[in-house]
Amino acid sequence: MTQNITIIDTSTRLSALLNDLVDLLTNPPSLCVDFDLEGGALSRCEALTILTIHVHPTNRTYLVEVYTLQSEAFFAPVESNPETTMK
């Protein structure tokens, strides 16, 4: 089985990913995802470095580089609806 993995390390790529996820929510409702959080020693004082998202309907895995994107990881807008973000 081929693994489809995409690294999300720019706000443009993140916006495109979020746009695709929003489409899965509505056409038809079929979004089923798994999340995994990675960091040094995740707690209230440590930084999140990578957010892994696996989207079951498309069998794609996305590695969102939170450490690289910093606050953009949570505030980059969806292309089709700028008011929607990862947050």
N, CA, C and O atoms as a GROMACS GRO file, in nm:
protein
  348
    1MET      N    1   0.085  -0.118   0.000
    1MET     CA    2   0.000   0.000   0.000
    1MET      C    3   0.089   0.124   0.000
    1MET      O    4   0.182   0.135   0.081
    2THR      N    5   0.062   0.215  -0.088
    2THR     CA    6   0.138   0.339  -0.098
    2THR      C    7   0.089   0.437   0.007
    2THR      O    8  -0.031   0.455   0.026
    3GLN      N    9   0.183   0.501   0.075
    3GLN     CA   10   0.146   0.603   0.171
    3GLN      C   11   0.154   0.739   0.104
    3GLN      O   12   0.253   0.772   0.039
    4ASN      N   13   0.050   0.817   0.120
    4ASN     CA   14   0.046   0.952   0.066
    4ASN      C   15   0.070   1.049   0.180
    4ASN      O   16  -0.020   1.078   0.259
    5ILE      N   17   0.193   1.099   0.189
    5ILE     CA   18   0.230   1.190   0.297
    5ILE      C   19   0.270   1.324   0.238
    5ILE      O   20   0.350   1.330   0.144
    6THR      N   21   0.213   1.431   0.293
    6THR     CA   22   0.244   1.566   0.248
    6THR      C   23   0.293   1.647   0.367
    6THR      O   24   0.230   1.647   0.472
    7ILE      N   25   0.405   1.715   0.348
    7ILE     CA   26   0.457   1.803   0.453
    7ILE      C   27   0.399   1.942   0.432
    7ILE      O   28   0.408   1.999   0.323
    8ILE      N   29   0.340   1.996   0.536
    8ILE     CA   30   0.280   2.129   0.533
    8ILE      C   31   0.373   2.222   0.610
    8ILE      O   32   0.375   2.221   0.733
    9ASP      N   33   0.451   2.301   0.536
    9ASP     CA   34   0.549   2.388   0.601
    9ASP      C   35   0.539   2.534   0.556
    9ASP      O   36   0.627   2.614   0.586
   10THR      N   37   0.432   2.567   0.485
   10THR     CA   38   0.407   2.707   0.448
   10THR      C   39   0.260   2.738   0.473
   10THR      O   40   0.176   2.647   0.476
   11SER      N   41   0.229   2.864   0.492
   11SER     CA   42   0.089   2.902   0.516
   11SER      C   43   0.004   2.877   0.392
   11SER      O   44  -0.115   2.850   0.404
   12THR      N   45   0.062   2.884   0.273
   12THR     CA   46  -0.011   2.856   0.150
   12THR      C   47  -0.054   2.709   0.145
   12THR      O   48  -0.168   2.678   0.112
   13ARG      N   49   0.038   2.620   0.178
   13ARG     CA   50   0.004   2.477   0.181
   13ARG      C   51  -0.098   2.447   0.290
   13ARG      O   52  -0.188   2.364   0.270
   14LEU      N   53  -0.086   2.512   0.404
   14LEU     CA   54  -0.181   2.491   0.512
   14LEU      C   55  -0.320   2.538   0.472
   14LEU      O   56  -0.418   2.470   0.498
   15SER      N   57  -0.329   2.654   0.409
   15SER     CA   58  -0.459   2.705   0.363
   15SER      C   59  -0.523   2.609   0.263
   15SER      O   60  -0.643   2.586   0.268
   16ALA      N   61  -0.443   2.553   0.173
   16ALA     CA   62  -0.496   2.457   0.076
   16ALA      C   63  -0.546   2.331   0.146
   16ALA      O   64  -0.652   2.279   0.111
   17LEU      N   65  -0.471   2.282   0.245
   17LEU     CA   66  -0.515   2.165   0.322
   17LEU      C   67  -0.647   2.194   0.392
   17LEU      O   68  -0.740   2.114   0.384
   18LEU      N   69  -0.656   2.306   0.459
   18LEU     CA   70  -0.778   2.341   0.530
   18LEU      C   71  -0.896   2.353   0.434
   18LEU      O   72  -1.008   2.313   0.467
   19ASN      N   73  -0.872   2.408   0.316
   19ASN     CA   74  -0.976   2.419   0.215
   19ASN      C   75  -1.028   2.280   0.176
   19ASN      O   76  -1.148   2.259   0.164
   20ASP      N   77  -0.935   2.185   0.157
   20ASP     CA   78  -0.975   2.048   0.124
   20ASP      C   79  -1.054   1.984   0.237
   20ASP      O   80  -1.151   1.912   0.212
   21LEU      N   81  -1.013   2.008   0.362
   21LEU     CA   82  -1.085   1.951   0.476
   21LEU      C   83  -1.226   2.009   0.488
   21LEU      O   84  -1.320   1.936   0.519
   22VAL      N   85  -1.240   2.138   0.463
   22VAL     CA   86  -1.373   2.200   0.467
   22VAL      C   87  -1.462   2.139   0.360
   22VAL      O   88  -1.580   2.115   0.385
   23ASP      N   89  -1.407   2.114   0.240
   23ASP     CA   90  -1.485   2.050   0.134
   23ASP      C   91  -1.532   1.911   0.175
   23ASP      O   92  -1.645   1.873   0.143
   24LEU      N   93  -1.449   1.836   0.246
   24LEU     CA   94  -1.489   1.703   0.292
   24LEU      C   95  -1.600   1.711   0.397
   24LEU      O   96  -1.679   1.617   0.411
   25LEU      N   97  -1.606   1.821   0.469
   25LEU     CA   98  -1.711   1.838   0.569
   25LEU      C   99  -1.848   1.855   0.505
   25LEU      O  100  -1.950   1.824   0.568
   26THR      N  101  -1.852   1.904   0.381
   26THR     CA  102  -1.980   1.943   0.324
   26THR      C  103  -2.020   1.870   0.197
   26THR      O  104  -2.138   1.878   0.159
   27ASN      N  105  -1.932   1.801   0.129
   27ASN     CA  106  -1.963   1.747  -0.004
   27ASN      C  107  -1.930   1.599  -0.020
   27ASN      O  108  -1.820   1.573  -0.070
   28PRO      N  109  -2.008   1.503   0.015
   28PRO     CA  110  -2.103   1.500   0.126
   28PRO      C  111  -2.026   1.495   0.258
   28PRO      O  112  -1.903   1.483   0.257
   29PRO      N  113  -2.095   1.504   0.370
   29PRO     CA  114  -2.023   1.499   0.498
   29PRO      C  115  -1.948   1.366   0.510
   29PRO      O  116  -2.010   1.261   0.532
   30SER      N  117  -1.816   1.370   0.498
   30SER     CA  118  -1.741   1.244   0.500
   30SER      C  119  -1.605   1.259   0.568
   30SER      O  120  -1.515   1.178   0.544
   31LEU      N  121  -1.590   1.359   0.651
   31LEU     CA  122  -1.460   1.382   0.713
   31LEU      C  123  -1.441   1.289   0.832
   31LEU      O  124  -1.519   1.292   0.928
   32CYS      N  125  -1.338   1.209   0.826
   32CYS     CA  126  -1.298   1.122   0.936
   32CYS      C  127  -1.147   1.132   0.944
   32CYS      O  128  -1.078   1.092   0.851
   33VAL      N  129  -1.096   1.185   1.054
   33VAL     CA  130  -0.952   1.210   1.064
   33VAL      C  131  -0.896   1.156   1.195
   33VAL      O  132  -0.968   1.139   1.294
   34ASP      N  133  -0.766   1.130   1.194
   34ASP     CA  134  -0.691   1.098   1.315
   34ASP      C  135  -0.589   1.209   1.334
   34ASP      O  136  -0.535   1.262   1.237
   35PHE      N  137  -0.563   1.244   1.460
   35PHE     CA  138  -0.465   1.347   1.492
   35PHE      C  139  -0.358   1.288   1.583
   35PHE      O  140  -0.387   1.201   1.665
   36ASP      N  141  -0.235   1.335   1.568
   36ASP     CA  142  -0.126   1.298   1.658
   36ASP      C  143  -0.042   1.423   1.680
   36ASP      O  144  -0.012   1.496   1.585
   37LEU      N  145  -0.005   1.449   1.803
   37LEU     CA  146   0.075   1.566   1.837
   37LEU      C  147   0.214   1.523   1.879
   37LEU      O  148   0.230   1.428   1.956
   38GLU      N  149   0.315   1.593   1.828
   38GLU     CA  150   0.453   1.561   1.862
   38GLU      C  151   0.523   1.685   1.917
   38GLU      O  152   0.498   1.796   1.872
   39GLY      N  153   0.608   1.663   2.014
   39GLY     CA  154   0.687   1.771   2.072
   39GLY      C  155   0.792   1.711   2.163
   39GLY      O  156   0.794   1.590   2.185
   40GLY      N  157   0.879   1.796   2.216
   40GLY     CA  158   0.987   1.749   2.302
   40GLY      C  159   0.934   1.672   2.421
   40GLY      O  160   0.962   1.552   2.435
   41ALA      N  161   0.861   1.736   2.507
   41ALA     CA  162   0.799   1.676   2.624
   41ALA      C  163   0.669   1.752   2.643
   41ALA      O  164   0.659   1.843   2.725
   42LEU      N  165   0.568   1.712   2.566
   42LEU     CA  166   0.445   1.790   2.562
   42LEU      C  167   0.384   1.808   2.700
   42LEU      O  168   0.353   1.712   2.770
   43SER      N  169   0.367   1.931   2.736
   43SER     CA  170   0.301   1.971   2.859
   43SER      C  171   0.263   2.117   2.842
   43SER      O  172   0.271   2.170   2.731
   44ARG      N  173   0.222   2.180   2.946
   44ARG     CA  174   0.186   2.321   2.936
   44ARG      C  175   0.304   2.410   2.902
   44ARG      O  176   0.286   2.520   2.850
   45CYS      N  177   0.426   2.364   2.932
   45CYS     CA  178   0.544   2.448   2.913
   45CYS      C  179   0.624   2.414   2.788
   45CYS      O  180   0.715   2.489   2.753
   46GLU      N  181   0.594   2.307   2.721
   46GLU     CA  182   0.672   2.266   2.604
   46GLU      C  183   0.597   2.300   2.475
   46GLU      O  184   0.475   2.313   2.474
   47ALA      N  185   0.672   2.312   2.367
   47ALA     CA  186   0.615   2.353   2.239
   47ALA      C  187   0.573   2.232   2.156
   47ALA      O  188   0.640   2.129   2.153
   48LEU      N  189   0.462   2.248   2.089
   48LEU     CA  190   0.415   2.152   1.990
   48LEU      C  191   0.501   2.172   1.865
   48LEU      O  192   0.520   2.285   1.821
   49THR      N  193   0.552   2.064   1.807
   49THR     CA  194   0.638   2.078   1.690
   49THR      C  195   0.572   2.028   1.562
   49THR      O  196   0.585   2.091   1.457
   50ILE      N  197   0.503   1.916   1.569
   50ILE     CA  198   0.439   1.860   1.450
   50ILE      C  199   0.299   1.812   1.484
   50ILE      O  200   0.277   1.748   1.586
   51LEU      N  201   0.205   1.845   1.398
   51LEU     CA  202   0.068   1.796   1.407
   51LEU      C  203   0.048   1.703   1.288
   51LEU      O  204   0.058   1.746   1.173
   52THR      N  205   0.019   1.577   1.315
   52THR     CA  206  -0.006   1.480   1.209
   52THR      C  207  -0.156   1.464   1.193
   52THR      O  208  -0.227   1.441   1.291
   53ILE      N  209  -0.203   1.476   1.070
   53ILE     CA  210  -0.346   1.460   1.040
   53ILE      C  211  -0.358   1.352   0.933
   53ILE      O  212  -0.302   1.366   0.824
   54HIS      N  213  -0.431   1.245   0.962
   54HIS     CA  214  -0.459   1.143   0.861
   54HIS      C  215  -0.606   1.154   0.824
   54HIS      O  216  -0.693   1.145   0.910
   55VAL      N  217  -0.633   1.174   0.696
   55VAL     CA  218  -0.769   1.190   0.645
   55VAL      C  219  -0.811   1.057   0.581
   55VAL      O  220  -0.760   1.019   0.476
   56HIS      N  221  -0.903   0.988   0.646
   56HIS     CA  222  -0.943   0.855   0.600
   56HIS      C  223  -1.006   0.852   0.461
   56HIS      O  224  -0.970   0.765   0.382
   57PRO      N  225  -1.099   0.942   0.427
   57PRO     CA  226  -1.162   0.932   0.295
   57PRO      C  227  -1.064   0.941   0.178
   57PRO      O  228  -1.088   0.883   0.073
   58THR      N  229  -0.954   1.014   0.196
   58THR     CA  230  -0.855   1.029   0.088
   58THR      C  231  -0.731   0.944   0.112
   58THR      O  232  -0.644   0.936   0.024
   59ASN      N  233  -0.721   0.881   0.228
   59ASN     CA  234  -0.604   0.802   0.269
   59ASN      C  235  -0.476   0.884   0.257
   59ASN      O  236  -0.373   0.833   0.212
   60ARG      N  237  -0.482   1.009   0.297
   60ARG     CA  238  -0.365   1.098   0.293
   60ARG      C  239  -0.327   1.138   0.435
   60ARG      O  240  -0.413   1.153   0.522
   61THR      N  241  -0.198   1.153   0.455
   61THR     CA  242  -0.145   1.197   0.584
   61THR      C  243  -0.071   1.328   0.563
   61THR      O  244   0.007   1.342   0.469
   62TYR      N  245  -0.096   1.422   0.652
   62TYR     CA  246  -0.033   1.554   0.644
   62TYR      C  247   0.047   1.577   0.771
   62TYR      O  248  -0.002   1.556   0.882
   63LEU      N  249   0.171   1.621   0.755
   63LEU     CA  250   0.256   1.658   0.867
   63LEU      C  251   0.264   1.810   0.870
   63LEU      O  252   0.333   1.870   0.788
   64VAL      N  253   0.192   1.871   0.963
   64VAL     CA  254   0.191   2.017   0.975
   64VAL      C  255   0.305   2.057   1.067
   64VAL      O  256   0.306   2.022   1.185
   65GLU      N  257   0.402   2.128   1.013
   65GLU     CA  258   0.519   2.169   1.089
   65GLU      C  259   0.488   2.294   1.171
   65GLU      O  260   0.515   2.406   1.130
   66VAL      N  261   0.430   2.271   1.288
   66VAL     CA  262   0.390   2.380   1.376
   66VAL      C  263   0.511   2.463   1.419
   66VAL      O  264   0.502   2.585   1.428
   67TYR      N  265   0.623   2.398   1.445
   67TYR     CA  266   0.743   2.469   1.487
   67TYR      C  267   0.789   2.567   1.379
   67TYR      O  268   0.830   2.679   1.410
   68THR      N  269   0.782   2.526   1.254
   68THR     CA  270   0.822   2.612   1.142
   68THR      C  271   0.720   2.723   1.119
   68THR      O  272   0.757   2.839   1.099
   69LEU      N  273   0.593   2.689   1.122
   69LEU     CA  274   0.487   2.785   1.092
   69LEU      C  275   0.458   2.881   1.207
   69LEU      O  276   0.406   2.991   1.185
   70GLN      N  277   0.492   2.840   1.330
   70GLN     CA  278   0.463   2.920   1.449
   70GLN      C  279   0.313   2.951   1.456
   70GLN      O  280   0.232   2.860   1.440
   71SER      N  281   0.274   3.076   1.478
   71SER     CA  282   0.132   3.109   1.495
   71SER      C  283   0.052   3.091   1.367
   71SER      O  284  -0.070   3.074   1.372
   72GLU      N  285   0.120   3.095   1.250
   72GLU     CA  286   0.049   3.074   1.124
   72GLU      C  287  -0.016   2.936   1.119
   72GLU      O  288  -0.114   2.916   1.047
   73ALA      N  289   0.038   2.840   1.195
   73ALA     CA  290  -0.019   2.706   1.197
   73ALA      C  291  -0.165   2.708   1.242
   73ALA      O  292  -0.243   2.622   1.203
   74PHE      N  293  -0.200   2.804   1.323
   74PHE     CA  294  -0.336   2.810   1.376
   74PHE      C  295  -0.419   2.924   1.320
   74PHE      O  296  -0.541   2.926   1.336
   75PHE      N  297  -0.355   3.019   1.253
   75PHE     CA  298  -0.427   3.136   1.204
   75PHE      C  299  -0.427   3.154   1.053
   75PHE      O  300  -0.485   3.250   1.004
   76ALA      N  301  -0.363   3.064   0.977
   76ALA     CA  302  -0.369   3.072   0.831
   76ALA      C  303  -0.513   3.046   0.789
   76ALA      O  304  -0.573   2.948   0.834
   77PRO      N  305  -0.571   3.131   0.703
   77PRO     CA  306  -0.712   3.116   0.668
   77PRO      C  307  -0.737   3.011   0.561
   77PRO      O  308  -0.649   2.979   0.480
   78VAL      N  309  -0.858   2.958   0.562
   78VAL     CA  310  -0.905   2.870   0.455
   78VAL      C  311  -0.926   2.956   0.332
   78VAL      O  312  -0.981   3.066   0.342
   79GLU      N  313  -0.884   2.909   0.214
   79GLU     CA  314  -0.897   2.988   0.091
   79GLU      C  315  -1.041   3.026   0.061
   79GLU      O  316  -1.068   3.139   0.023
   80SER      N  317  -1.133   2.931   0.079
   80SER     CA  318  -1.272   2.956   0.043
   80SER      C  319  -1.350   3.034   0.149
   80SER      O  320  -1.459   3.084   0.122
   81ASN      N  321  -1.293   3.044   0.271
   81ASN     CA  322  -1.360   3.117   0.378
   81ASN      C  323  -1.253   3.171   0.472
   81ASN      O  324  -1.214   3.103   0.567
   82PRO      N  325  -1.204   3.293   0.449
   82PRO     CA  326  -1.094   3.349   0.527
   82PRO      C  327  -1.118   3.358   0.677
   82PRO      O  328  -1.023   3.377   0.753
   83GLU      N  329  -1.242   3.346   0.722
   83GLU     CA  330  -1.270   3.352   0.865
   83GLU      C  331  -1.244   3.218   0.934
   83GLU      O  332  -1.240   3.211   1.057
   84THR      N  333  -1.226   3.111   0.856
   84THR     CA  334  -1.203   2.978   0.912
   84THR      C  335  -1.053   2.950   0.916
   84THR      O  336  -0.983   2.968   0.816
   85THR      N  337  -1.005   2.904   1.032
   85THR     CA  338  -0.863   2.871   1.051
   85THR      C  339  -0.853   2.736   1.122
   85THR      O  340  -0.955   2.678   1.159
   86MET      N  341  -0.732   2.687   1.141
   86MET     CA  342  -0.711   2.562   1.215
   86MET      C  343  -0.761   2.577   1.358
   86MET      O  344  -0.810   2.481   1.418
   87LYS      N  345  -0.747   2.696   1.413
   87LYS     CA  346  -0.789   2.720   1.551
   87LYS      C  347  -0.935   2.693   1.565
   87LYS      O  348  -0.990   2.707   1.674
   0.00000   0.00000   0.00000
